[in-house]
Amino acid sequence: MNKLSKHIITIFAITIILQSCYTKRENTLLLEKRVPEYEKVNYEAYTIQVNDELTMRIISIEEDVSQLFGSNTNNSQQNGNVYRVFQDSTIDIPFANRIKVAGLTLRQAQQRIKEELSSFGELDVRLAFVNNSFTIIGESSRGVFNIDKDKITIFEALAMAGNIKITGDHKNVHLIRETAEGPKIFTFDIRSKDIIDSEFYYIQPNDIIYIDKKKSSFFKVQSYSSVLGVISSVITFSLTIWNLVLSYGNMLKK
C-alpha cells in the first residue's frame, strides 16, 4: 500500500471518529450563549381541572360532623373521601349542593367548600390531589413519578427519572400539559439557562415529559472503548475495500 492510500484511509478514519463522538456542549445545562432565550413568567399555582380527583377531609371539633362527611376527628391522619371533578366543573359533596372548584387552586377550593358547609358549624377543610404525578417517556428512565411537594422543577423531575440519556436530544424536550383549553405542547432547549422561571420550569400534575432521541445518535459513540472500536472497524473496513480494489485491478491486468 503506497503513502497516498495510507493518507486517504487515515483521513477517512479521523472524519468518521470526529463525527461519531458526543460533544460536551450537546449535553451541558445552564448555557448562556448560542441557545434559545425564554421569557420569564411569575409562578402560578396549579388550578383544579375537570376530571381531577381530590381527597377531602372535614376537620371539626364535633365528631358527628366529621363522621357525617366520612372523616375522622382533627387528630386523624387518614385520607378522606375521593371526589372527581365533573364536566360542569363541580364536585358532589353529600348533604351539600354541588360546588364549583375547577379553575381554583387547592387553597381557594378549600375556602369555597368551607363557606358552603358553614351551616354545619365551625370546621376546616383539607384537600389534596389524588392524581398528583407526572410522566416521563423517551430517552430517560421512563415511568410515572409522584409530586411530593408544592413546587417541583423540570430539573428535579429529570433527576427523579435518572436524567436524560446521552442519546437524548437536549435541544428538543417536549412537555405536554393539560389546560382548560385542551392539551398544550411546549418544546424547548433544556440546555438554556433561561429555562429557569420560564412557563415550563415548574412541573404540574399530569404533565408528560417526552425526551426525543438525537437523530444522529445511531452513529455516535459514548466512551473511549467505543472510540477504539470505531477506529478498529474503520481501519479494517478500509483495508478490506482497498484489498478488493487491488485484487480487482490485478484481475483486469491479467
Order of alpha helices (4+ residues) and beta strands (2+ residues): alpha-beta-alpha-beta-beta-beta-alpha-beta-beta-beta-alpha-beta-beta-beta-alpha
